[in-house]
Amino acid sequence: MIKRRGAIVALLTGLNFLNYLDRYIVAAVLPPLMADLGLSNLEGGLLATVFLLGYFVTSPLFGKLGDRMSRKKLITFGVLTWSAATIASGLSNSLWTLLAARAAVGIGEASYATLAPTIIDDVSPPDKKGKMLAIFFLAVPVGSALGYLLGGFIQQHWGWRTAFFVGGGPGIVLALLCLLIDEPVRKHLADAKAKISETAGVLFRIPLYRRAILGYCAHTAAIGAFSFWAPKFLSERFFDDLAKNPSAPEAAAQVLGTANFWFGVVTVLAGAIGTIVGGWMADRAVRGLPVIPENAEHDHLHNRMAANAQLRVCALGVAVAAPLTAAAFLVPNAWMFFVCAGIAEIGLFLSTSPINVIMLRTVPGFMRASAMAVGIFSIHLFGDLWSPSLLGLLMDYLPLALAMMALPTMFAVATALWWPRKHEGEAGEAGTLPPARVT
């Protein structure tokens, strides 16, 4: 059995790395995939939409199951499902079979993404939750970047189908290790008879939880569209002649490979810096709070104060990212784009650890899996479920730079929603739920 906290976090972080690698391979190989299957920009955007449809529709179900049964078994099911479906993506010969495979990838990832953070939260002491989740979510920029790097490299040399085969294989091997996790025993279990809609209604009556999720929706919508279309934007914006030259397919492939490589490098560096610094800032914000006597009422107050302080970290990050993202789409050369985009990505990844800590600590302990599931459902339904397809539609009809301006606008919306409200960190805003104890 795997009992040590470090080993559990390492295993789940490694699988999260594969999770995001598999997710972003499709963005790296998108132009040759679209050309091979004859897809429009709108249809290319639908590949992200159906993935997220499978992801967010099933996440509440996995959250509900995770509050009632073994989480490690559900995680194992999820990893096996997404890995097999990634391999199936490389076997697809039509839009419809590829859409079905990407939807299955989303279902598998929903199980993992919903439940893995709750296990890490359970095995981590209160003053290290931000650090542990920062380590876990460090896999987001690293895995995403390697998805661009590996996908771009493989499609350039062996074709886009091979990239899916290479990406899906390791997860099948590692999935069974999850069964060896010594899963923490929870003191309380959610009411098995409660409906998912009722659970969501209860959670959204918590002011801090509701505001955190609304800001996260805007943040996710912009990041989802940006990450999906960035390589194509780079190749068309700065290497337009080569990228669209039908008589020189090797040159077009090389341009896309270069765009994937440098965007991947910038993402992994900026993402790692932002995620680590964001986790440190989240823990520092909590340590700076006044000492409060330990009892149920004061624990609930402390949770609200901590969540409000951590929301400031999230807000500062998107406030920096909004103008720099707009500048990145208007600069005249690729190097200026990478400078602006890199600094913006640091700001965007500041929120990776804090926002997940906030979702977990603003609710009662026995509802944490449901809180993660409802959060995932919400940010995708109102966020990146529709944003890649909508941006693809805008790109079909508007100048490229103008279409991309929708993204910094959403970051500005997230800033306004996340900026702390003083009254939510004070007594008197008790919400409608019983106190949520941080264990």
Residue pairs with C-beta under 8 A, 6 or more apart in sequence:
1 180
1 181
1 182
2 8
2 11
2 177
2 180
2 181
2 182
3 182
5 123
5 124
5 132
8 119
8 120
8 123
8 181
8 182
9 120
9 123
9 124
9 132
9 135
9 136
11 174
11 177
11 178
11 181
12 116
12 119
12 120
12 136
13 135
13 136
13 138
13 139
14 139
14 174
15 75
15 79
15 112
15 116
15 171
15 174
15 175
15 178
16 112
16 113
16 116
16 136
16 137
16 139
16 140
16 143
17 139
17 142
17 143
17 146
18 79
18 83
18 143
18 167
18 170
18 171
18 174
19 82
19 109
19 112
19 113
19 139
19 143
20 139
20 140
20 142
20 143
20 144
20 147
21 143
21 144
21 146
21 147
21 150
21 167
22 82
22 83
22 86
22 105
22 109
22 147
22 167
22 168
22 171
23 51
23 105
23 109
23 143
23 144
23 147
24 143
24 144
24 147
24 148
24 151
24 227
25 86
25 147
25 150
25 151
25 163
25 164
25 167
26 33
26 47
26 48
26 51
26 89
26 102
26 151
27 48
27 147
27 148
27 151
27 227
27 228
27 229
27 230
27 231
28 147
28 148
28 149
28 150
28 151
28 152
28 155
28 163
28 231
28 260
29 151
29 152
29 154
29 155
29 160
29 163
29 164
30 44
30 47
30 228
30 231
30 232
31 231
31 232
31 235
31 243
31 252
31 256
32 155
32 159
32 160
32 253
32 256
33 39
33 44
33 160
34 40
34 41
34 43
34 44
36 160
37 92
37 93
37 94
37 95
37 98
39 95
40 392
40 396
41 392
41 393
41 395
41 396
42 389
42 392
42 393
42 396
43 95
44 392
45 228
45 229
45 388
45 389
45 390
45 391
45 392
45 393
46 95
46 99
46 389
47 98
47 99
47 102
48 102
48 224
48 228
48 384
48 388
48 389
49 385
49 386
49 388
49 389
50 99
50 100
50 102
50 103
50 106
51 102
51 103
51 105
51 106
52 106
52 224
52 380
52 384
52 385
53 103
53 106
53 385
54 102
54 103
54 104
54 105
54 106
54 107
54 110
55 106
55 107
55 109
55 110
55 113
55 376
55 380
56 106
56 110
56 376
56 377
56 378
56 379
56 380
56 381
56 385
57 110
57 377
58 106
58 107
58 110
58 111
59 110
59 113
59 114
59 373
59 376
59 377
59 380
60 196
60 199
60 200
60 370
60 373
60 374
60 377
61 196
61 373
62 74
62 78
62 110
62 111
62 114
62 115
62 373
63 114
63 115
63 369
63 370
63 371
63 372
63 373
63 374
63 376
64 190
64 196
64 199
64 369
64 370
64 373
65 74
66 74
66 114
66 115
66 118
66 369
66 370
66 373
67 189
67 190
67 366
67 367
67 368
67 369
67 370
68 189
68 190
68 192
70 183
71 115
71 118
71 119
71 183
71 369
72 119
72 178
72 179
72 181
72 183
73 179
74 111
74 115
75 111
75 112
75 115
75 116
75 178
76 175
76 176
76 178
76 179
77 108
77 111
78 107
78 108
78 109
78 110
78 111
78 112
78 115
79 108
79 112
79 171
79 172
79 174
79 175
79 178
80 108
80 171
80 172
80 175
81 104
81 105
81 107
81 108
81 111
82 104
82 105
82 106
82 107
82 108
82 109
82 112
82 168
82 171
83 108
83 168
83 169
83 170
83 171
83 172
83 175
84 104
84 108
84 168
84 172
85 101
85 102
85 104
85 105
85 107
85 108
85 168
86 101
86 105
86 164
86 167
86 168
86 171
87 164
87 165
87 168
87 169
88 101
88 104
89 98
89 101
89 102
89 105
89 164
89 168
90 160
90 161
90 162
90 163
90 164
90 165
90 168
91 97
91 101
91 161
92 98
92 101
110 376
113 372
113 376
114 369
114 372
114 373
114 376
115 369
115 372
116 136
117 133
117 136
117 356
117 360
117 372
118 360
118 368
118 369
118 372
119 181
119 183
119 184
120 132
120 133
120 136
121 129
121 132
121 133
121 360
121 368
122 184
122 186
122 439
123 132
123 184
124 131
124 132
124 133
126 438
126 439
127 283
127 286
127 287
128 283
129 283
129 357
129 360
129 361
129 438
130 279
130 280
130 282
130 283
130 286
130 310
130 353
130 354
130 357
131 279
131 280
131 283
133 279
133 353
133 356
133 357
134 275
134 276
134 278
134 279
134 280
134 282
134 352
134 353
135 279
137 275
137 279
137 352
137 353
137 356
138 271
138 272
138 275
138 276
140 271
140 275
140 349
140 352
141 267
141 268
141 270
141 271
141 272
141 274
141 275
141 345
141 349
142 268
142 271
142 272
144 227
144 264
144 267
144 268
144 271
145 264
145 265
145 267
145 268
145 271
146 264
146 268
147 167
147 264
148 231
148 260
148 261
148 263
148 264
148 267
149 260
149 261
149 264
149 265
150 163
150 166
150 167
151 160
151 163
151 167
151 260
152 231
152 256
152 257
152 259
152 260
152 261
152 264
153 257
153 260
153 261
154 160
154 162
154 163
154 166
155 162
155 163
155 253
155 256
155 257
156 253
156 254
156 256
156 257
186 365
186 366
187 365
187 366
187 439
188 364
188 365
188 366
189 366
190 199
190 366
190 367
190 369
190 370
196 370
199 367
199 370
199 374
200 374
200 377
202 367
202 432
202 433
203 209
203 210
203 363
203 367
203 370
203 371
203 374
204 210
204 213
204 374
205 431
205 432
205 433
206 362
206 363
206 431
206 432
206 433
207 424
207 429
207 431
208 304
208 307
208 308
208 311
208 358
208 362
208 424
208 431
209 358
209 359
209 362
209 363
209 371
211 311
211 417
211 418
211 421
211 424
212 307
212 311
212 314
212 355
212 358
212 359
212 362
212 375
212 418
213 359
213 374
213 375
213 378
213 379
214 417
215 311
215 314
215 315
215 318
215 413
215 414
215 417
215 418
216 355
216 375
216 378
216 379
216 383
216 414
217 378
217 379
217 382
217 383
218 383
218 410
218 411
218 413
218 414
218 417
219 314
219 318
219 348
219 351
219 355
219 379
219 383
219 410
219 411
219 414
220 379
220 380
220 383
220 384
221 382
221 383
221 384
221 386
221 387
221 410
222 325
222 387
222 406
222 407
222 408
222 409
222 410
222 411
222 414
223 348
223 384
224 383
224 384
224 387
224 388
225 384
225 387
225 388
225 390
225 391
225 406
225 407
226 325
226 404
226 407
228 388
228 391
229 388
229 391
229 392
229 395
229 404
230 259
230 263
230 341
231 256
231 259
231 260
231 263
233 329
233 400
233 404
234 259
234 262
234 263
234 334
234 337
235 243
235 252
235 255
235 256
235 259
236 243
236 244
236 400
237 337
237 400
237 401
238 333
238 334
238 337
239 255
239 258
239 259
242 248
242 251
242 252
242 254
242 255
243 252
243 255
243 256
244 252
245 251
245 252
262 334
262 338
263 338
263 341
266 338
266 341
266 342
266 345
267 345
269 342
270 341
270 342
270 343
270 344
270 345
270 346
270 349
271 345
271 346
271 349
273 346
273 349
274 317
274 345
274 346
274 347
274 348
274 349
274 350
274 352
275 349
275 350
275 352
275 353
277 346
277 350
278 313
278 317
278 349
278 350
278 351
278 352
278 353
278 354
279 352
279 353
279 354
281 313
281 350
281 354
282 310
282 313
282 353
282 354
282 357
285 306
285 309
285 310
285 312
285 313
285 354
286 306
286 309
286 310
288 309
289 302
289 305
289 306
289 309
292 298
292 299
292 301
292 302
296 434
296 435
296 437
297 435
299 435
299 436
299 437
299 438
300 430
300 435
300 436
301 427
302 438
303 361
303 362
303 435
303 436
303 438
304 362
304 424
304 425
304 426
304 429
304 431
305 425
305 426
306 361
307 357
307 358
307 361
307 362
308 420
308 421
308 424
308 425
309 420
309 425
310 354
310 355
310 357
310 358
311 354
311 358
311 418
311 419
311 420
312 418
312 419
312 420
313 350
313 351
313 354
314 350
314 351
314 354
314 355
314 358
314 414
314 418
315 414
315 415
315 418
315 419
315 420
316 347
316 350
317 346
317 347
317 348
317 349
317 350
317 351
318 347
318 348
318 351
318 411
318 412
318 414
318 415
318 418
319 347
319 415
320 343
320 344
320 346
320 347
321 344
321 345
321 347
321 348
321 408
321 411
322 408
322 411
322 412
322 415
323 408
324 340
324 341
324 343
324 344
324 347
325 340
325 341
325 344
325 407
325 408
325 411
326 405
326 408
327 340
328 336
328 337
328 340
328 341
328 344
329 337
329 401
329 404
329 405
329 407
329 408
330 401
331 337
331 340
348 411
351 418
356 372
359 371
359 372
359 375
360 368
360 371
360 372
361 436
361 438
362 371
362 436
363 370
363 371
363 433
363 436
364 433
364 434
364 435
364 436
364 437
365 436
365 437
365 438
365 439
387 410
390 406
391 403
391 404
391 406
391 407
394 403
394 406
395 403
423 429
